[in-house]
Structures are given as C-alpha cells and as structure tokens.
Amino acid sequence: MLHLYWLKNKYTAIRGTSGNYPSFCFYYFSRTLLIKKMVQRIFYYLSISFLLSCSPSDNKLVLHRKISYPQSKFIKSFSFTGEPVRYPGSGSDMHWYTWGIDDHIYIVDDDGQNFNGYTNYAHVLRIKGIPPHHTLETVTDFEDYDFRAKIPYKLYRRYVDGILAVDSVLYVCIYDYDWEIPGKVYDFDDMHRRAKLYSAWEGLTETQIENMSFVDGFSKNGGIAGIIASFDFGKTWVNIPDTNTPQFLGPRFAGMSFLTWGPGYSNTPAELGDYVYGISNDGNWESGDNVFMARVHRDSILNREAWSFFVSYNNMKSEWTKLEDAAQPIFTDSGHVGHPTMMYNPALDRYIMMIYSDTIPHRIDASREERAKWDKASELQIYEAPTPFGPWSIFYNEVPWGGKNHSCYLGQMPAKWLNNSGTAGYIMFAGDYADAKHEYYGLIVQPYKLELFK
C-alpha cells in the first residue's frame, strides 16, 4: 500500500494532475518486471560461466601445495580404472623392474619374504604375462649372497635396487643407506654390527630404539657399492662388492632406477645412442630435492670410468661430465622427491616420470614430534616430457596416495603393460612398511588410463 502511495506521488510529480495514471502504473510495473528478468538472466549466465570455469571439465589439476611445473598440454588426464590388487603370497617391497630379453619382467626387491620363502633384504622375482593375467615367481632370494657381510667399516645399511636387462645379461645395483647421522650414533661398533643383520632392533634400549628409528626412517643416501651381474637370468651372480671395493657411485645416485625401452634394452630411441640411462634422487629415500641422471655405454656397465653424468640439454643436444659433483638435476621439487622412476611410452613418444614422497619431508634436524608424523601418508605426482631430460609437465597429483589408510611408494609403469595406443596400462607399487597391517606390503598392480588433448 505504501508502495502504491509512493508511486502515485511520483506520477503526479512527473505528470502533474493530468494523464492516465493506470496506464502509467502498467508501464512502470512492466518495465520493472522486464529489468528484473534481465538481471536474473544475466546473473544466471554469469553463474553458469563461473561454475564451468571451476568444473573438472577443463581438467585443471588441483594441487595440494605449490609445484613449480606447468600442467601438461599433451596428457589431459590420468585416472585409475580399477582397484589395487596385491599378488597372493608376495610380501616384500621396493620393486624395481626391467624388461628381460625373454619378454618377462624381472624385479629386484627388498625386505620381506615371498611365497613363504627365505626372509631377506634382497630378492629377484619374475613376472610372466600382463595383469590381470600375470604370474609371479621367485628367481632367487640371494640365500648364498650376504651383501651386508662385506660392507666396509662404515655405518652402511645395504640393499639392492636398479635392475637392468641388456641383451641376456641382468645387472643389479647394490646400494647403501648411510646410518651415520650426527647425534644419532650411540655406539659405532654396535651399530656397524647391527647394520649387517636382517633385523637391527633386538636388545636395544629405549633411547637406542628412538635413535635407530630416526636413522632407519630417514635413510640417508649412501651410494652405490657396486653393480652385480647374472648371465643365467638371475640364478647366480658375479662381481659382488666386498670391504675393499671402492664405492661405485656417490649419494646422488644411490636410488638408481634404469630407463627401460624394449626387451633386453632393445628399441632405444636413435637419438639416445647405445647408452644405458639411470636416474636417482639425492638426499634420502623419500624426501630428496632433485633427480639426477647418469649414463654409460651398454657394453661398459661394470666399468666405473665409462660413466658420465647429465649437465644440461640445449638445442636438442645433451651435455655430460665425468665428475659426479658437477652433475645438474633434470628435475627439482625440494623435500618431495623420493626414489624416482621413468619409462618411455613409444606410442605417445613421451617420457613418463613417477615421483612419490612422504607428505612430511624428512629433515635431518627433525624433532621427535616431527619424526612421529613420518611415513603416515605419501603423495604421488606424475610428469611427462618429450625427452628424458625434460621439460617436465605435471598431469597427475594424488594426496594421500592410496587413500587415508595407506602409504604407497616407488610407483613403476612397465612399458610391456601398455596397450597399443599407449593410453592404458598398469602401474606397480608397494606400501605400508610402517603400518602394522601391511596390507600393501607386497607386489601391487592397478590399472589406469590416459586421456590426451585433441
């Protein structure tokens, strides 16, 4: 009523006492209604535009922290198409792989036991077929090779990593974590003795357990002690490093993983020559800063002097140095680089690098409270590049990797498991070493697919 009274006064003020008041009212309300509808429609389209800009349809990655690499303009999306599946009877972790000349996947892995076999810190497994129709079997548990018995007088915790097949020969890196962390060495001789054992925890005091837990959880890179070789597909091994063997490669190359092309290192891209390429993170096992690359001629793998290290890549040409300390990283993400892996996808002509890390970076000066948060969850990023040297672009990010109940690590993408178009395959990983349930402590595979930009 007050509104109508105001309207009549407004009409009188404009028109005086003459004119058609009802017509004016109709005109006024019609115009008001039209304007209201126009405003509503504009707001509607603006809202739709905003929602579309925020929707997943543009495939903009949501990152949980700042990552300095751009989103891929080649791979539009990555998604898992099935649940993780643990191979029955597998019970070890840290699976590095290579593609054998016999068309089988060979794996070297660490702590645990498989198929109720020998419990050890080193094993070689063989996968026949392609998931989900694959079979897994033990080649050797290295019962006759105690690599830890021959460590030098240093606090090295010895394991195996970086398996490589070149023609019919298998190579495996023997690598060390460095236990000598300031403030954590309670008794050098006792820790040196324990470093040689499968389990180093028996008979420790509460304080020693705390120190050992920190040292083992941090797992500082020590280096590659040596590279062993097998000429019978993993049954027997030669070139075992002993206490007098000079260190083969330093801390920047301790977590070695080799690039794999085809069976027996066949089908290497012509521009890369007759070289074997390997990558590693620096720092410690799951919280390094950089990825470094090394290479060696495929005929000289056991010759340390033949190795060289990446420096730069410009104008389609890579530069290398003989000095490890002069090497430059191919990738950097401070505090978030665990042991990396890389594969070549021939159908896409793209290099894919998987990077995992603890969600809490492992710092050597971490407090007890910070240490208590380690190994509860991990993160996964996957990158692509047109060359193995970069430039890298991110196309997948998952935190926590495996969900809130798991901590996964060391993802691999075997090229043998790709489909013909290179847009689907299986990843391989393990997890939960620090979790009492150990649900993912074994050989885990999971299917995925890629979507490309048109």
C-alpha positions as CSV (number, residue, x, y, z in Angstrom):
1,M,0.0,0.0,0.0
2,L,2.8,2.4,0.9
3,H,4.5,1.5,-2.4
4,L,1.3,2.4,-4.4
5,Y,1.1,5.7,-2.5
6,W,4.7,6.5,-3.3
7,L,4.1,5.6,-7.0
8,K,1.1,7.8,-7.2
9,N,3.1,10.7,-5.8
10,K,5.9,10.0,-8.3
11,Y,3.4,10.0,-11.2
12,T,1.9,13.3,-10.0
13,A,5.3,14.9,-9.7
14,I,6.2,13.8,-13.2
15,R,2.9,14.3,-15.0
16,G,1.1,16.8,-12.8
17,T,-2.6,16.1,-12.3
18,S,-3.3,15.2,-15.9
19,G,-2.6,11.9,-17.8
20,N,-3.6,8.3,-17.5
21,Y,-2.5,7.0,-14.1
22,P,-3.5,3.3,-14.6
23,S,-1.5,3.2,-17.9
24,F,1.5,4.7,-16.1
25,C,1.3,2.0,-13.4
26,F,1.1,-0.7,-16.1
27,Y,4.1,0.8,-17.9
28,Y,6.1,1.1,-14.6
29,F,5.5,-2.4,-13.4
30,S,6.1,-3.9,-16.9
31,R,9.4,-2.1,-17.1
32,T,10.4,-3.1,-13.6
33,L,9.5,-6.7,-14.3
34,L,11.5,-6.7,-17.6
35,I,14.5,-5.3,-15.8
36,K,14.2,-7.8,-13.1
37,K,14.1,-10.7,-15.6
38,M,17.1,-9.3,-17.4
39,V,19.1,-9.1,-14.2
40,Q,18.1,-12.6,-13.3
41,R,19.1,-13.9,-16.7
42,I,22.5,-12.1,-16.6
43,F,23.1,-13.5,-13.1
44,Y,22.2,-17.0,-14.3
45,Y,24.6,-16.9,-17.3
46,L,27.4,-15.5,-15.1
47,S,26.8,-18.2,-12.6
48,I,26.9,-20.9,-15.3
49,S,30.1,-19.4,-16.6
50,F,31.7,-19.4,-13.2
51,L,30.7,-23.0,-12.5
52,L,32.1,-24.1,-15.8
53,S,35.3,-22.4,-15.2
54,C,35.6,-24.2,-11.8
55,S,34.4,-27.6,-13.0
56,P,36.7,-30.6,-13.8
57,S,35.8,-30.3,-17.5
58,D,38.8,-28.2,-18.2
59,N,41.0,-30.7,-16.3
60,K,42.8,-28.2,-14.3
61,L,44.8,-30.0,-11.7
62,V,44.1,-29.3,-8.1
63,L,47.4,-29.2,-6.3
64,H,47.7,-29.5,-2.5
65,R,50.9,-27.4,-2.4
66,K,52.9,-25.2,-4.7
67,I,54.6,-27.2,-7.5
68,S,56.7,-25.2,-10.0
69,Y,56.0,-27.3,-13.1
70,P,53.2,-26.4,-15.5
71,Q,50.2,-28.6,-16.2
72,S,50.7,-30.9,-19.2
73,K,49.2,-29.7,-22.5
74,F,49.7,-33.2,-24.0
75,I,48.1,-35.6,-21.5
76,K,44.7,-34.3,-20.5
77,S,44.0,-36.7,-17.6
78,F,45.2,-39.8,-15.8
79,S,42.7,-42.0,-13.9
80,F,42.7,-45.4,-12.2
81,T,40.2,-47.8,-13.8
82,G,40.2,-50.4,-11.1
83,E,41.2,-51.2,-7.5
84,P,44.8,-52.0,-6.4
85,V,45.4,-55.8,-6.3
86,R,48.2,-57.5,-4.3
87,Y,49.6,-60.6,-5.8
88,P,48.8,-63.5,-3.4
89,G,51.9,-64.7,-1.5
90,S,54.0,-61.6,-2.2
91,G,55.4,-60.0,0.9
92,S,58.3,-57.7,0.0
93,D,58.6,-54.0,-1.1
94,M,60.6,-51.6,-3.2
95,H,60.1,-53.3,-6.6
96,W,62.5,-52.1,-9.3
97,Y,61.9,-53.7,-12.7
98,T,63.4,-54.3,-16.1
99,W,62.1,-56.0,-19.3
100,G,64.1,-59.2,-20.0
101,I,65.1,-60.4,-23.4
102,D,62.9,-63.4,-22.8
103,D,59.9,-61.0,-22.7
104,H,59.4,-61.4,-18.9
105,I,59.5,-58.6,-16.3
106,Y,62.3,-59.1,-13.8
107,I,62.1,-57.4,-10.4
108,V,64.6,-56.8,-7.7
109,D,63.1,-56.0,-4.3
110,D,63.9,-55.5,-0.7
111,D,62.8,-56.6,2.8
112,G,60.4,-59.4,3.4
113,Q,59.6,-62.8,2.0
114,N,57.6,-64.1,-0.9
115,F,55.5,-67.3,-1.1
116,N,56.7,-68.3,2.4
117,G,60.3,-68.4,1.1
118,Y,63.5,-67.1,2.6
119,T,63.2,-63.9,4.5
120,N,65.8,-61.5,3.3
121,Y,66.6,-57.9,2.3
122,A,67.1,-58.8,-1.4
123,H,65.1,-60.9,-3.9
124,V,64.7,-61.3,-7.6
125,L,61.2,-62.0,-8.9
126,R,59.9,-62.7,-12.4
127,I,56.6,-61.7,-13.8
128,K,55.2,-63.6,-16.8
129,G,52.2,-62.2,-18.7
130,I,50.3,-59.0,-18.4
131,P,48.0,-58.0,-15.5
132,P,45.4,-59.1,-14.6
133,H,46.5,-62.5,-16.1
134,H,50.1,-62.3,-14.8
135,T,52.0,-64.8,-12.7
136,L,54.8,-64.0,-10.2
137,E,57.6,-66.4,-9.2
138,T,60.8,-66.2,-7.2
139,V,64.1,-66.4,-9.1
140,T,66.4,-66.1,-6.1
141,D,66.3,-64.9,-2.5
142,F,70.1,-64.4,-2.6
143,E,70.5,-67.0,0.2
144,D,74.1,-67.6,-0.8
145,Y,75.0,-63.9,-1.2
146,D,75.2,-61.9,2.1
147,F,75.9,-58.5,0.7
148,R,75.8,-56.9,4.2
149,A,78.6,-59.2,5.5
150,K,81.0,-57.3,3.2
151,I,80.3,-53.7,4.0
152,P,83.4,-51.5,4.8
153,Y,84.0,-50.1,8.2
154,K,81.2,-47.6,7.8
155,L,77.6,-47.4,9.0
156,Y,76.1,-48.5,5.8
157,R,72.8,-50.4,5.6
158,R,72.9,-52.4,2.4
159,Y,70.1,-53.2,0.0
160,V,69.5,-53.8,-3.8
161,D,67.9,-51.5,-6.4
162,G,68.2,-50.6,-10.1
163,I,67.8,-53.9,-12.1
164,L,68.7,-53.7,-15.8
165,A,68.5,-56.2,-18.7
166,V,70.9,-55.7,-21.6
167,D,70.7,-58.5,-24.1
168,S,70.7,-61.7,-22.0
169,V,72.6,-60.2,-19.0
170,L,70.9,-58.9,-15.9
171,Y,72.5,-56.2,-13.7
172,V,71.6,-55.2,-10.2
173,C,72.9,-52.2,-8.2
174,I,74.0,-52.9,-4.6
175,Y,73.2,-49.7,-2.7
176,D,73.8,-48.3,0.7
177,Y,71.9,-46.1,3.1
178,D,74.1,-44.1,5.4
179,W,73.3,-44.5,9.1
180,E,76.0,-42.1,10.3
181,I,73.7,-39.2,11.3
182,P,75.1,-36.6,13.8
183,G,73.6,-37.1,17.3
184,K,72.1,-40.5,16.4
185,V,75.2,-42.7,16.6
186,Y,75.1,-44.2,20.1
187,D,77.9,-46.8,19.6
188,F,79.7,-47.0,16.3
189,D,80.9,-50.7,16.6
190,D,77.5,-51.9,17.8
191,M,75.7,-50.0,15.0
192,H,78.1,-51.4,12.5
193,R,77.4,-54.9,13.7
194,R,73.7,-54.3,13.6
195,A,73.9,-52.8,10.1
196,K,74.9,-56.3,8.8
197,L,71.9,-58.0,10.3
198,Y,68.5,-58.5,8.7
199,S,66.8,-57.1,11.8
200,A,68.8,-54.5,13.7
201,W,66.4,-53.9,16.6
202,E,66.9,-56.8,19.1
203,G,68.3,-55.8,22.5
204,L,68.1,-52.1,22.1
205,T,67.4,-49.7,25.0
206,E,64.5,-47.3,24.7
207,T,66.9,-44.4,23.8
208,Q,68.7,-46.6,21.2
209,I,65.4,-47.6,19.7
210,E,64.4,-44.0,19.3
211,N,67.8,-43.2,17.6
212,M,67.6,-46.3,15.4
213,S,64.0,-45.4,14.4
214,F,65.2,-42.0,13.3
215,V,68.2,-43.3,11.4
216,D,66.2,-46.0,9.6
217,G,63.2,-43.8,8.9
218,F,65.5,-41.1,7.5
219,S,67.6,-43.5,5.4
220,K,70.1,-41.0,4.1
221,N,71.5,-41.9,0.7
222,G,74.9,-43.5,0.9
223,G,75.8,-44.6,-2.6
224,I,76.1,-47.5,-5.0
225,A,78.6,-50.0,-3.6
226,G,78.8,-51.9,-6.9
227,I,76.9,-53.5,-9.7
228,I,76.5,-57.3,-9.8
229,A,75.8,-59.3,-13.0
230,S,74.0,-62.5,-13.9
231,F,74.4,-64.5,-17.1
232,D,71.7,-67.1,-16.3
233,F,68.7,-64.9,-15.8
234,G,69.2,-64.3,-12.2
235,K,70.1,-67.7,-10.7
236,T,73.8,-66.9,-10.0
237,W,75.7,-63.6,-9.7
238,V,79.2,-62.2,-10.1
239,N,81.1,-59.0,-9.3
240,I,80.0,-58.9,-5.6
241,P,81.4,-55.9,-3.8
242,D,83.4,-56.5,-0.7
243,T,85.1,-54.5,2.1
244,N,87.9,-53.3,-0.2
245,T,85.7,-52.4,-3.2
246,P,85.8,-48.6,-3.9
247,Q,82.4,-47.0,-3.9
248,F,80.9,-47.2,-7.4
249,L,78.6,-44.1,-7.3
250,G,78.0,-41.5,-4.6
251,P,74.9,-40.4,-2.7
252,R,73.3,-38.5,-5.7
253,F,72.9,-41.9,-7.5
254,A,72.1,-44.2,-4.6
255,G,68.5,-44.7,-5.5
256,M,69.2,-45.9,-9.1
257,S,66.4,-46.8,-11.5
258,F,67.1,-47.6,-15.1
259,L,65.1,-46.5,-18.1
260,T,63.6,-49.4,-20.0
261,W,62.7,-49.5,-23.6
262,G,62.0,-52.9,-25.1
263,P,63.1,-56.5,-24.2
264,G,66.8,-56.7,-23.3
265,Y,67.2,-52.9,-23.8
266,S,66.1,-53.1,-27.4
267,N,64.2,-50.3,-29.3
268,T,66.2,-47.5,-27.7
269,P,65.4,-44.2,-29.5
270,A,68.1,-43.5,-32.1
271,E,68.9,-40.0,-30.6
272,L,70.0,-41.6,-27.3
273,G,72.6,-43.8,-28.9
274,D,73.9,-47.1,-27.4
275,Y,73.8,-45.8,-23.8
276,V,72.1,-47.1,-20.7
277,Y,70.4,-44.3,-18.7
278,G,69.7,-44.3,-15.0
279,I,68.1,-41.8,-12.6
280,S,68.2,-41.2,-8.8
281,N,67.1,-38.7,-6.2
282,D,69.5,-37.1,-3.8
283,G,69.1,-36.7,0.0
284,N,67.2,-39.6,1.4
285,W,64.9,-42.3,0.3
286,E,61.6,-40.4,0.1
287,S,62.4,-36.7,0.8
288,G,65.1,-35.6,-1.6
289,D,65.3,-32.4,-3.6
290,N,66.4,-33.4,-7.1
291,V,66.5,-36.1,-9.7
292,F,69.9,-36.7,-11.3
293,M,70.8,-38.7,-14.4
294,A,73.8,-40.9,-15.3
295,R,74.6,-42.8,-18.4
296,V,77.1,-45.4,-19.7
297,H,77.6,-47.3,-22.9
298,R,75.7,-50.6,-22.9
299,D,78.9,-52.5,-23.3
300,S,80.7,-50.9,-20.4
301,I,78.2,-51.0,-17.5
302,L,80.7,-52.5,-15.0
303,N,83.4,-50.0,-15.8
304,R,83.1,-47.1,-13.5
305,E,85.4,-44.9,-15.6
306,A,83.0,-45.2,-18.5
307,W,80.1,-43.5,-16.7
308,S,79.1,-39.8,-17.2
309,F,76.6,-37.5,-15.6
310,F,74.0,-35.1,-17.0
311,V,74.8,-31.4,-17.1
312,S,72.4,-29.7,-19.5
313,Y,70.2,-30.0,-22.5
314,N,70.1,-27.3,-25.1
315,N,69.3,-27.1,-28.9
316,M,68.5,-30.8,-29.0
317,K,71.9,-31.7,-27.5
318,S,72.8,-33.1,-24.1
319,E,76.0,-32.2,-22.2
320,W,77.6,-34.7,-19.8
321,T,80.5,-34.7,-17.4
322,K,82.7,-37.3,-15.8
323,L,82.5,-35.6,-12.4
324,E,79.6,-36.6,-10.2
325,D,79.7,-33.4,-8.2
326,A,79.3,-31.4,-11.4
327,A,76.1,-33.1,-12.3
328,Q,73.0,-30.9,-12.7
329,P,69.4,-32.1,-11.9
330,I,66.8,-32.9,-14.6
331,F,64.1,-32.2,-12.0
332,T,63.7,-30.3,-8.7
333,D,61.0,-30.3,-6.0
334,S,62.7,-29.6,-2.7
335,G,61.8,-32.0,0.1
336,H,59.4,-34.0,-2.1
337,V,61.5,-36.3,-4.3
338,G,61.5,-40.0,-3.3
339,H,63.3,-42.6,-5.4
340,P,62.1,-41.7,-9.0
341,T,61.2,-44.0,-11.9
342,M,60.9,-43.2,-15.6
343,M,59.5,-45.0,-18.6
344,Y,59.3,-44.3,-22.3
345,N,55.8,-44.6,-23.9
346,P,56.6,-45.3,-27.6
347,A,53.1,-44.9,-28.9
348,L,52.9,-41.4,-27.4
349,D,56.6,-40.6,-27.9
350,R,56.7,-39.4,-24.3
351,Y,58.7,-40.0,-21.2
352,I,56.7,-40.5,-18.0
353,M,58.3,-40.0,-14.6
354,M,56.7,-41.0,-11.4
355,I,57.7,-39.1,-8.2
356,Y,56.5,-40.1,-4.8
357,S,57.4,-38.7,-1.4
358,D,56.3,-38.6,2.2
359,T,53.7,-35.8,2.8
360,I,56.0,-34.7,5.6
361,P,59.6,-34.0,4.4
362,H,62.2,-35.9,6.3
363,R,64.7,-33.4,7.8
364,I,67.9,-34.4,9.4
365,D,67.2,-32.0,12.3
366,A,63.6,-33.1,12.8
367,S,62.2,-33.1,16.3
368,R,60.7,-36.1,18.0
369,E,57.3,-34.7,17.3
370,E,58.1,-34.2,13.6
371,R,59.6,-37.7,13.3
372,A,56.3,-39.2,14.7
373,K,54.5,-37.8,11.6
374,W,56.7,-39.6,9.1
375,D,55.5,-42.5,6.9
376,K,51.8,-42.0,7.7
377,A,50.9,-40.8,4.2
378,S,52.6,-40.3,0.8
379,E,52.0,-38.2,-2.2
380,L,52.3,-39.1,-5.9
381,Q,52.9,-36.8,-8.9
382,I,53.3,-38.0,-12.5
383,Y,55.0,-35.9,-15.1
384,E,55.6,-36.1,-18.9
385,A,58.2,-34.7,-21.2
386,P,59.3,-35.0,-24.9
387,T,62.8,-36.0,-23.8
388,P,64.3,-37.8,-20.7
389,F,65.9,-34.5,-19.8
390,G,62.6,-32.5,-19.7
391,P,61.0,-30.0,-19.9
392,W,58.6,-31.6,-17.4
393,S,54.9,-31.0,-17.1
394,I,52.6,-32.5,-14.5
395,F,49.4,-34.4,-15.3
396,Y,48.5,-36.2,-12.1
397,N,48.6,-35.4,-8.4
398,E,47.3,-37.7,-5.6
399,V,47.5,-37.0,-1.9
400,P,47.4,-39.1,0.1
401,W,48.4,-41.7,-2.4
402,G,46.3,-44.9,-1.8
403,G,43.9,-43.1,0.5
404,K,44.0,-42.2,4.1
405,N,44.6,-45.8,5.2
406,H,47.8,-46.4,3.2
407,S,51.2,-45.0,2.4
408,C,52.4,-46.1,-1.0
409,Y,55.8,-45.7,-2.6
410,L,58.0,-46.4,-5.6
411,G,55.5,-46.5,-8.4
412,Q,56.5,-48.0,-11.7
413,M,54.9,-48.1,-15.2
414,P,56.2,-51.1,-17.1
415,A,56.2,-50.3,-20.8
416,K,55.4,-54.0,-21.5
417,W,52.0,-53.5,-19.9
418,L,50.9,-50.7,-22.2
419,N,48.1,-51.1,-24.7
420,N,48.8,-50.5,-28.4
421,S,47.8,-46.8,-28.2
422,G,49.8,-46.2,-25.1
423,T,46.7,-44.8,-23.3
424,A,46.2,-47.6,-20.8
425,G,48.3,-49.9,-18.7
426,Y,49.1,-51.0,-15.2
427,I,51.3,-49.4,-12.5
428,M,53.2,-51.4,-10.0
429,F,54.0,-50.3,-6.4
430,A,54.2,-51.3,-2.8
431,G,53.4,-49.6,0.5
432,D,52.6,-49.7,4.3
433,Y,56.0,-50.7,5.5
434,A,55.5,-48.7,8.7
435,D,51.9,-49.8,9.1
436,A,51.1,-52.8,11.3
437,K,48.5,-54.2,8.9
438,H,51.0,-54.3,5.9
439,E,48.0,-54.5,3.5
440,Y,50.0,-53.1,0.6
441,Y,53.3,-54.7,1.6
442,G,53.8,-56.8,-1.5
443,L,53.5,-56.6,-5.3
444,I,50.6,-54.3,-6.0
445,V,49.2,-53.6,-9.5
446,Q,46.5,-51.2,-10.5
447,P,45.0,-50.4,-14.0
448,Y,45.0,-46.8,-15.3
449,K,44.1,-44.9,-18.5
450,L,45.3,-41.7,-20.1
451,E,43.2,-39.1,-21.9
452,L,45.0,-36.9,-24.4
453,F,44.2,-33.4,-25.6
454,K,42.8,-33.4,-29.1
